[in-house]
Amino acid sequence: MQDYEGHNPILLYVVGLVTLSLFYILFRRDPEAAVPYNVTPPEQIKSGWKGKVLDNLSMKVPGSSSIQCYAPATGESLGRINPSTTSSIDRAVATATDAQTQWAKTTFAERRKVLKTMLKFVLENQETIARVACLDSGKTMVDAGLGEILVTVEKLRWVIAHGEESLKSESRPGNLLMAYKWHEVMWQPLGVVAACVSWNYPFHNLISPVIASIFAGNAIIVKGSENTAWSSSYFASIATAALVACGHNPDIVQSVVCWPDVADHLTSHPGIAHITFIGSRPVAHYVCASASKALTPVCVELGGKDPAILLDDLSNSDFHRVASILMRGVFQSAGQNCIGIERVIALPNVYNRLIDHLVPRIAALHPGSILNASADDAPIDIGACISDANFTKLEALISDAVANGARLLCGGKRYVHPQYPKGHYFTPTLLVDVTPSMKIAQEELFAPVFTLMRATSVDDAIAIANSTMYALGASVYGSSTRDLEHVVRSVHAGMVAVNDFAVTYMVQLPFGGVKGSGSADTSPDIMNK
């Protein structure tokens, strides 16, 4: 062996090893790295697109089973969709069942790669995704950015980072008599699950259960609402294309859209292992009854009548901040938000001040559409409602409240947009002096209506908050830690936010209600349930 004078062979070995290690770290390929892919967006979101404005804005097509899709903000046709049938649902379940057998054998690393690939696509195409959601639901780009993109990105990131920990096997303690036994709980894929989701967040509501299903090793049949049938296939293809890009079978994600009578075939299907439902309480009764035929467990996330309680001790700066939070909580997505603020309950010292502050702000809100909007147009503060089907009932509820002592200070009726007269707009509304005995204080409105109620004390505010059958979310605003904690512990709700709105929807937290708002926890941390 040749001896190199002045060189330490051990040092040379170490330097070489470090160099090779650095080279490996810098240039190795991450096996979970996101894979680029493309999904062709619908042509209707291209700049300058104009569709035929329909005379009759209805999803029903006379003499046909097709679903007529249209933009609720403008009345323009988006085309027709052939709905799923009982036989096509059977095929979807069978196809998903076959694909799930192999998918269940994938590693967490393989599943993470698919989600990282989806995350990369969503981040790079967020404006396109948001515009598709806006066109199909009527919401603004701000609402889509917050309620469609941001929350979906955070869910993807959370599942990528913490999903494996949630599904990891765990040991459980025994007792003295069974001390020689080892107890282990293992979480295994269920098989084919189904998600029946609502229209108010067409991208997030559809893709969210898909994310959880993919990582849990399940296949999923996701049924979007017929109200947003046009966008469902595009949003589902974001997941299926990611699977293909990563070398997996896309059949583990099946998207269906159907009429209610056919939906019963899906929810009662013996091939479905679990159902998630987002929607109204009356429809939940049908879904649960249907699922009971096959003894399929159902997770229901229903409506709300969320209260926001304002205590008397708000400082001047806090008052203005809270007023802005309330505006967002009430009018985000034109009020079509399950955890939107439906009742503002204020104590005497802030009640009249809040009215004076709100009237000019609400009166100045400008409804409109993101379609063909230019820099010269007036700013769009609030979007369209999904349909005008409830406008007559909503106007009647407002009239009934006024007849029983409430004061209507802004709005209160449907709005005819000068540029989009066929659009489904309701004038941003402020209704004050509302009492718990009024119908409008008991029914979920899902509309841009700011309902203000007066409380005489903290306990009175709690009693008003608890006076409905709903108990999804709530919020309380003030400075006194004692009063804030008292409200948090006393209000009937699945979630209570303190000095903010909607932070209870953070992906790290459980999400769900009690009483008439369901019994679900739809957070990603329950993938093992």
Order of alpha helices (4+ residues) and beta strands (2+ residues): alpha-beta-beta-beta-alpha-alpha-alpha-alpha-alpha-beta-beta-beta-alpha-beta-alpha-beta-alpha-beta-alpha-beta-beta-alpha-beta-alpha-alpha-beta-beta-beta-beta-beta-alpha-beta-beta-alpha-beta-beta
